[in-house]
C-alpha cells in the first residue's frame, strides 16, 4: 500500500508530516486530507483564531513528489455552531 504525506500550509508556514499514512490510493488520501482540514478549522474556530486565512494540505508521495493540494478555509459563520470548511472541487 502506498504511503502518503500530509503537509499543512498556512500563509508562509509549512508543517511537514514526517510519518505519513498508508492508504489504498490517492482518492483515500484526498478524503483523509479533507478530514484533516475540517479538524484544523474546528480547532482554529475553538481557539478564536483567524478564520479568513486560506490553508492547504499538500499531499506528497514517499519520494516527496507533489500529488495533490487540498485548499480549505472557513466559510462565514451562521448561527451558534462551529464554522465549517468550504470544500472546493478537486482535480487530479
N, CA, C and O atoms as a GROMACS GRO file, in nm:
protein
  368
    1UNK      N    1   0.085  -0.117   0.000
    1UNK     CA    2   0.000   0.000   0.000
    1UNK      C    3   0.090   0.125   0.000
    1UNK      O    4   0.188   0.130   0.074
    2UNK      N    5   0.057   0.225  -0.081
    2UNK     CA    6   0.142   0.345  -0.087
    2UNK      C    7   0.132   0.430   0.041
    2UNK      O    8   0.030   0.428   0.110
    3UNK      N    9   0.239   0.502   0.069
    3UNK     CA   10   0.242   0.593   0.184
    3UNK      C   11   0.229   0.736   0.132
    3UNK      O   12   0.298   0.777   0.038
    4UNK      N   13   0.138   0.810   0.194
    4UNK     CA   14   0.113   0.950   0.158
    4UNK      C   15   0.149   1.038   0.277
    4UNK      O   16   0.133   1.000   0.393
    5UNK      N   17   0.198   1.158   0.246
    5UNK     CA   18   0.237   1.255   0.349
    5UNK      C   19   0.148   1.377   0.336
    5UNK      O   20   0.121   1.423   0.225
    6UNK      N   21   0.102   1.429   0.448
    6UNK     CA   22   0.005   1.537   0.452
    6UNK      C   23   0.067   1.659   0.520
    6UNK      O   24   0.063   1.672   0.642
    7UNK      N   25   0.125   1.747   0.439
    7UNK     CA   26   0.191   1.867   0.491
    7UNK      C   27   0.087   1.979   0.498
    7UNK      O   28   0.010   2.001   0.404
    8UNK      N   29   0.087   2.050   0.611
    8UNK     CA   30  -0.012   2.155   0.636
    8UNK      C   31   0.052   2.291   0.612
    8UNK      O   32   0.157   2.323   0.670
    9UNK      N   33  -0.012   2.373   0.527
    9UNK     CA   34   0.039   2.508   0.499
    9UNK      C   35  -0.066   2.612   0.534
    9UNK      O   36  -0.184   2.599   0.501
   10UNK      N   37  -0.019   2.716   0.604
   10UNK     CA   38  -0.099   2.836   0.629
   10UNK      C   39  -0.004   2.954   0.616
   10UNK      O   40   0.102   2.957   0.679
   11UNK      N   41  -0.042   3.051   0.534
   11UNK     CA   42   0.044   3.164   0.498
   11UNK      C   43   0.179   3.110   0.450
   11UNK      O   44   0.183   3.026   0.360
   12UNK      N   45   0.289   3.156   0.508
   12UNK     CA   46   0.420   3.110   0.463
   12UNK      C   47   0.478   3.001   0.553
   12UNK      O   48   0.597   2.972   0.547
   13UNK      N   49   0.395   2.941   0.637
   13UNK     CA   50   0.439   2.836   0.730
   13UNK      C   51   0.397   2.699   0.678
   13UNK      O   52   0.282   2.679   0.639
   14UNK      N   53   0.491   2.605   0.678
   14UNK     CA   54   0.463   2.468   0.636
   14UNK      C   55   0.498   2.374   0.750
   14UNK      O   56   0.611   2.373   0.799
   15UNK      N   57   0.400   2.294   0.791
   15UNK     CA   58   0.421   2.192   0.893
   15UNK      C   59   0.428   2.058   0.820
   15UNK      O   60   0.329   2.013   0.761
   16UNK      N   61   0.544   1.996   0.823
   16UNK     CA   62   0.567   1.873   0.747
   16UNK      C   63   0.520   1.751   0.826
   16UNK      O   64   0.540   1.741   0.947
   17UNK      N   65   0.459   1.660   0.755
   17UNK     CA   66   0.420   1.530   0.808
   17UNK      C   67   0.537   1.436   0.786
   17UNK      O   68   0.566   1.398   0.673
   18UNK      N   69   0.605   1.400   0.892
   18UNK     CA   70   0.723   1.314   0.881
   18UNK      C   71   0.688   1.166   0.881
   18UNK      O   72   0.768   1.084   0.834
   19UNK      N   73   0.570   1.130   0.933
   19UNK     CA   74   0.534   0.988   0.946
   19UNK      C   75   0.458   0.936   0.824
   19UNK      O   76   0.484   0.824   0.778
   20UNK      N   77   0.365   1.015   0.772
   20UNK     CA   78   0.283   0.970   0.661
   20UNK      C   79   0.181   0.865   0.704
   20UNK      O   80   0.178   0.823   0.820
   21UNK      N   81   0.100   0.823   0.608
   21UNK     CA   82  -0.004   0.723   0.632
   21UNK      C   83  -0.015   0.633   0.510
   21UNK      O   84  -0.010   0.680   0.396
   22UNK      N   85  -0.028   0.505   0.535
   22UNK     CA   86  -0.051   0.411   0.426
   22UNK      C   87  -0.200   0.408   0.394
   22UNK      O   88  -0.283   0.382   0.481
   23UNK      N   89  -0.231   0.435   0.268
   23UNK     CA   90  -0.370   0.439   0.222
   23UNK      C   91  -0.379   0.368   0.088
   23UNK      O   92  -0.280   0.351   0.017
   24UNK      N   93  -0.500   0.326   0.053
   24UNK     CA   94  -0.521   0.247  -0.067
   24UNK      C   95  -0.483   0.320  -0.196
   24UNK      O   96  -0.422   0.261  -0.285
   25UNK      N   97  -0.520   0.450  -0.205
   25UNK     CA   98  -0.496   0.524  -0.328
   25UNK      C   99  -0.508   0.674  -0.303
   25UNK      O  100  -0.531   0.716  -0.190
   26UNK      N  101  -0.493   0.753  -0.409
   26UNK     CA  102  -0.498   0.898  -0.396
   26UNK      C  103  -0.637   0.947  -0.354
   26UNK      O  104  -0.648   1.047  -0.284
   27UNK      N  105  -0.742   0.878  -0.396
   27UNK     CA  106  -0.877   0.916  -0.353
   27UNK      C  107  -0.890   0.905  -0.201
   27UNK      O  108  -0.948   0.992  -0.137
   28UNK      N  109  -0.836   0.798  -0.144
   28UNK     CA  110  -0.839   0.780   0.002
   28UNK      C  111  -0.755   0.889   0.069
   28UNK      O  112  -0.793   0.938   0.176
   29UNK      N  113  -0.642   0.926   0.009
   29UNK     CA  114  -0.558   1.032   0.063
   29UNK      C  115  -0.631   1.166   0.059
   29UNK      O  116  -0.622   1.245   0.153
   30UNK      N  117  -0.703   1.191  -0.049
   30UNK     CA  118  -0.780   1.316  -0.059
   30UNK      C  119  -0.888   1.322   0.049
   30UNK      O  120  -0.909   1.428   0.108
   31UNK      N  121  -0.954   1.211   0.075
   31UNK     CA  122  -1.056   1.206   0.180
   31UNK      C  123  -0.994   1.233   0.317
   31UNK      O  124  -1.050   1.306   0.398
   32UNK      N  125  -0.877   1.175   0.341
   32UNK     CA  126  -0.807   1.198   0.468
   32UNK      C  127  -0.768   1.345   0.480
   32UNK      O  128  -0.780   1.402   0.589
   33UNK      N  129  -0.722   1.407   0.372
   33UNK     CA  130  -0.685   1.548   0.375
   33UNK      C  131  -0.807   1.635   0.407
   33UNK      O  132  -0.795   1.733   0.481
   34UNK      N  133  -0.923   1.600   0.352
   34UNK     CA  134  -1.045   1.675   0.382
   34UNK      C  135  -1.080   1.663   0.530
   34UNK      O  136  -1.121   1.761   0.593
   35UNK      N  137  -1.065   1.543   0.587
   35UNK     CA  138  -1.091   1.523   0.730
   35UNK      C  139  -0.993   1.606   0.815
   35UNK      O  140  -1.032   1.667   0.914
   36UNK      N  141  -0.866   1.606   0.775
   36UNK     CA  142  -0.767   1.687   0.846
   36UNK      C  143  -0.802   1.836   0.839
   36UNK      O  144  -0.790   1.907   0.938
   37UNK      N  145  -0.844   1.881   0.721
   37UNK     CA  146  -0.884   2.020   0.704
   37UNK      C  147  -0.998   2.059   0.795
   37UNK      O  148  -0.996   2.166   0.856
   38UNK      N  149  -1.098   1.973   0.806
   38UNK     CA  150  -1.212   2.000   0.894
   38UNK      C  151  -1.166   2.006   1.039
   38UNK      O  152  -1.209   2.094   1.114
   39UNK      N  153  -1.080   1.914   1.079
   39UNK     CA  154  -1.030   1.913   1.216
   39UNK      C  155  -0.950   2.040   1.247
   39UNK      O  156  -0.960   2.096   1.356
   40UNK      N  157  -0.871   2.085   1.150
   40UNK     CA  158  -0.793   2.207   1.169
   40UNK      C  159  -0.886   2.327   1.185
   40UNK      O  160  -0.868   2.408   1.276
   41UNK      N  161  -0.986   2.339   1.098
   41UNK     CA  162  -1.080   2.451   1.106
   41UNK      C  163  -1.154   2.448   1.239
   41UNK      O  164  -1.172   2.553   1.302
   42UNK      N  165  -1.199   2.331   1.282
   42UNK     CA  166  -1.268   2.320   1.412
   42UNK      C  167  -1.178   2.367   1.526
   42UNK      O  168  -1.223   2.436   1.616
   43UNK      N  169  -1.050   2.328   1.521
   43UNK     CA  170  -0.956   2.368   1.626
   43UNK      C  171  -0.931   2.519   1.623
   43UNK      O  172  -0.933   2.584   1.728
   44UNK      N  173  -0.909   2.575   1.505
   44UNK     CA  174  -0.886   2.719   1.493
   44UNK      C  175  -1.007   2.796   1.541
   44UNK      O  176  -0.993   2.896   1.612
   45UNK      N  177  -1.127   2.751   1.504
   45UNK     CA  178  -1.250   2.818   1.546
   45UNK      C  179  -1.265   2.811   1.698
   45UNK      O  180  -1.303   2.909   1.762
   46UNK      N  181  -1.235   2.695   1.756
   46UNK     CA  182  -1.246   2.678   1.901
   46UNK      C  183  -1.148   2.763   1.979
   46UNK      O  184  -1.173   2.798   2.094
   47UNK      N  185  -1.036   2.795   1.916
   47UNK     CA  186  -0.933   2.877   1.982
   47UNK      C  187  -0.948   3.026   1.949
   47UNK      O  188  -0.867   3.107   1.994
   48UNK      N  189  -1.050   3.061   1.869
   48UNK     CA  190  -1.072   3.200   1.832
   48UNK      C  191  -0.969   3.253   1.733
   48UNK      O  192  -0.944   3.373   1.728
   49UNK      N  193  -0.910   3.163   1.653
   49UNK     CA  194  -0.808   3.201   1.556
   49UNK      C  195  -0.866   3.270   1.433
   49UNK      O  196  -0.987   3.283   1.419
   50UNK      N  197  -0.777   3.314   1.346
   50UNK     CA  198  -0.815   3.382   1.222
   50UNK      C  199  -0.876   3.281   1.125
   50UNK      O  200  -0.806   3.191   1.076
   51UNK      N  201  -1.003   3.295   1.098
   51UNK     CA  202  -1.075   3.200   1.014
   51UNK      C  203  -1.067   3.236   0.865
   51UNK      O  204  -1.107   3.156   0.780
   52UNK      N  205  -1.016   3.354   0.833
   52UNK     CA  206  -1.017   3.400   0.695
   52UNK      C  207  -0.896   3.355   0.614
   52UNK      O  208  -0.894   3.372   0.492
   53UNK      N  209  -0.797   3.297   0.678
   53UNK     CA  210  -0.676   3.258   0.606
   53UNK      C  211  -0.698   3.132   0.523
   53UNK      O  212  -0.752   3.034   0.574
   54UNK      N  213  -0.658   3.133   0.397
   54UNK     CA  214  -0.663   3.008   0.322
   54UNK      C  215  -0.556   2.913   0.376
   54UNK      O  216  -0.447   2.956   0.414
   55UNK      N  217  -0.588   2.787   0.379
   55UNK     CA  218  -0.499   2.684   0.430
   55UNK      C  219  -0.498   2.571   0.328
   55UNK      O  220  -0.588   2.560   0.245
   56UNK      N  221  -0.396   2.487   0.334
   56UNK     CA  222  -0.394   2.373   0.243
   56UNK      C  223  -0.326   2.254   0.309
   56UNK      O  224  -0.242   2.269   0.398
   57UNK      N  225  -0.364   2.139   0.262
   57UNK     CA  226  -0.294   2.015   0.292
   57UNK      C  227  -0.228   1.975   0.160
   57UNK      O  228  -0.296   1.957   0.058
   58UNK      N  229  -0.096   1.963   0.162
   58UNK     CA  230  -0.021   1.926   0.043
   58UNK      C  231   0.015   1.779   0.054
   58UNK      O  232   0.093   1.739   0.141
   59UNK      N  233  -0.040   1.700  -0.033
   59UNK     CA  234  -0.018   1.556  -0.030
   59UNK      C  235   0.100   1.522  -0.120
   59UNK      O  236   0.104   1.560  -0.237
   60UNK      N  237   0.197   1.451  -0.063
   60UNK     CA  238   0.313   1.406  -0.141
   60UNK      C  239   0.327   1.254  -0.126
   60UNK      O  240   0.269   1.194  -0.036
   61UNK      N  241   0.405   1.196  -0.215
   61UNK     CA  242   0.435   1.053  -0.204
   61UNK      C  243   0.565   1.034  -0.126
   61UNK      O  244   0.625   1.132  -0.080
   62UNK      N  245   0.608   0.910  -0.110
   62UNK     CA  246   0.728   0.879  -0.033
   62UNK      C  247   0.853   0.943  -0.092
   62UNK      O  248   0.949   0.967  -0.020
   63UNK      N  249   0.852   0.971  -0.221
   63UNK     CA  250   0.965   1.035  -0.286
   63UNK      C  251   0.964   1.187  -0.275
   63UNK      O  252   1.054   1.254  -0.325
   64UNK      N  253   0.861   1.242  -0.210
   64UNK     CA  254   0.849   1.386  -0.194
   64UNK      C  255   0.785   1.456  -0.312
   64UNK      O  256   0.786   1.580  -0.318
   65UNK      N  257   0.731   1.381  -0.406
   65UNK     CA  258   0.666   1.440  -0.524
   65UNK      C  259   0.526   1.490  -0.488
   65UNK      O  260   0.449   1.419  -0.424
   66UNK      N  261   0.495   1.613  -0.529
   66UNK     CA  262   0.362   1.669  -0.505
   66UNK      C  263   0.259   1.592  -0.584
   66UNK      O  264   0.275   1.568  -0.704
   67UNK      N  265   0.151   1.552  -0.516
   67UNK     CA  266   0.044   1.477  -0.582
   67UNK      C  267  -0.085   1.556  -0.589
   67UNK      O  268  -0.154   1.554  -0.691
   68UNK      N  269  -0.119   1.626  -0.481
   68UNK     CA  270  -0.248   1.694  -0.475
   68UNK      C  271  -0.244   1.800  -0.366
   68UNK      O  272  -0.184   1.779  -0.260
   69UNK      N  273  -0.307   1.914  -0.392
   69UNK     CA  274  -0.324   2.019  -0.292
   69UNK      C  275  -0.472   2.027  -0.259
   69UNK      O  276  -0.555   2.040  -0.349
   70UNK      N  277  -0.505   2.020  -0.132
   70UNK     CA  278  -0.642   2.036  -0.087
   70UNK      C  279  -0.648   2.169  -0.013
   70UNK      O  280  -0.596   2.182   0.098
   71UNK      N  281  -0.711   2.268  -0.075
   71UNK     CA  282  -0.719   2.402  -0.018
   71UNK      C  283  -0.852   2.415   0.055
   71UNK      O  284  -0.956   2.368   0.008
   72UNK      N  285  -0.847   2.479   0.173
   72UNK     CA  286  -0.970   2.494   0.251
   72UNK      C  287  -0.963   2.620   0.336
   72UNK      O  288  -0.854   2.672   0.362
   73UNK      N  289  -1.077   2.667   0.377
   73UNK     CA  290  -1.089   2.780   0.468
   73UNK      C  291  -1.229   2.774   0.524
   73UNK      O  292  -1.313   2.698   0.475
   74UNK      N  293  -1.255   2.852   0.628
   74UNK     CA  294  -1.387   2.851   0.690
   74UNK      C  295  -1.477   2.946   0.616
   74UNK      O  296  -1.435   3.053   0.571
   75UNK      N  297  -1.601   2.908   0.603
   75UNK     CA  298  -1.700   2.995   0.544
   75UNK      C  299  -1.751   3.093   0.649
   75UNK      O  300  -1.709   3.087   0.764
   76UNK      N  301  -1.840   3.181   0.610
   76UNK     CA  302  -1.895   3.276   0.706
   76UNK      C  303  -1.972   3.200   0.814
   76UNK      O  304  -2.041   3.103   0.785
   77UNK      N  305  -1.958   3.245   0.938
   77UNK     CA  306  -2.026   3.180   1.048
   77UNK      C  307  -2.172   3.222   1.050
   77UNK      O  308  -2.204   3.340   1.051
   78UNK      N  309  -2.259   3.122   1.051
   78UNK     CA  310  -2.403   3.146   1.057
   78UNK      C  311  -2.455   3.064   1.174
   78UNK      O  312  -2.437   2.942   1.179
   79UNK      N  313  -2.519   3.130   1.266
   79UNK     CA  314  -2.572   3.057   1.382
   79UNK      C  315  -2.467   3.041   1.490
   79UNK      O  316  -2.362   3.106   1.489
   80UNK      N  317  -2.497   2.952   1.586
   80UNK     CA  318  -2.411   2.934   1.703
   80UNK      C  319  -2.314   2.818   1.691
   80UNK      O  320  -2.229   2.802   1.779
   81UNK      N  321  -2.323   2.737   1.587
   81UNK     CA  322  -2.237   2.619   1.575
   81UNK      C  323  -2.098   2.658   1.527
   81UNK      O  324  -2.071   2.774   1.498
   82UNK      N  325  -2.009   2.558   1.519
   82UNK     CA  326  -1.873   2.586   1.471
   82UNK      C  327  -1.873   2.619   1.322
   82UNK      O  328  -1.964   2.580   1.248
   83UNK      N  329  -1.771   2.690   1.280
   83UNK     CA  330  -1.756   2.721   1.138
   83UNK      C  331  -1.731   2.591   1.063
   83UNK      O  332  -1.681   2.494   1.119
   84UNK      N  333  -1.767   2.590   0.936
   84UNK     CA  334  -1.744   2.470   0.857
   84UNK      C  335  -1.662   2.505   0.734
   84UNK      O  336  -1.678   2.612   0.676
   85UNK      N  337  -1.573   2.414   0.694
   85UNK     CA  338  -1.489   2.444   0.578
   85UNK      C  339  -1.569   2.446   0.449
   85UNK      O  340  -1.668   2.374   0.434
   86UNK      N  341  -1.525   2.529   0.358
   86UNK     CA  342  -1.581   2.530   0.222
   86UNK      C  343  -1.490   2.440   0.141
   86UNK      O  344  -1.370   2.464   0.133
   87UNK      N  345  -1.545   2.338   0.082
   87UNK     CA  346  -1.464   2.243   0.009
   87UNK      C  347  -1.467   2.274  -0.140
   87UNK      O  348  -1.571   2.256  -0.204
   88UNK      N  349  -1.356   2.320  -0.196
   88UNK     CA  350  -1.355   2.348  -0.340
   88UNK      C  351  -1.345   2.218  -0.418
   88UNK      O  352  -1.302   2.116  -0.364
   89UNK      N  353  -1.384   2.220  -0.544
   89UNK     CA  354  -1.366   2.100  -0.625
   89UNK      C  355  -1.219   2.066  -0.637
   89UNK      O  356  -1.134   2.155  -0.633
   90UNK      N  357  -1.189   1.940  -0.652
   90UNK     CA  358  -1.050   1.899  -0.668
   90UNK      C  359  -1.030   1.838  -0.806
   90UNK      O  360  -1.122   1.784  -0.867
   91UNK      N  361  -0.908   1.850  -0.853
   91UNK     CA  362  -0.874   1.793  -0.982
   91UNK      C  363  -0.748   1.710  -0.962
   91UNK      O  364  -0.651   1.757  -0.904
   92UNK      N  365  -0.750   1.587  -1.010
   92UNK     CA  366  -0.629   1.504  -1.009
   92UNK      C  367  -0.631   1.406  -1.123
   92UNK      O  368  -0.538   1.328  -1.138
   0.00000   0.00000   0.00000
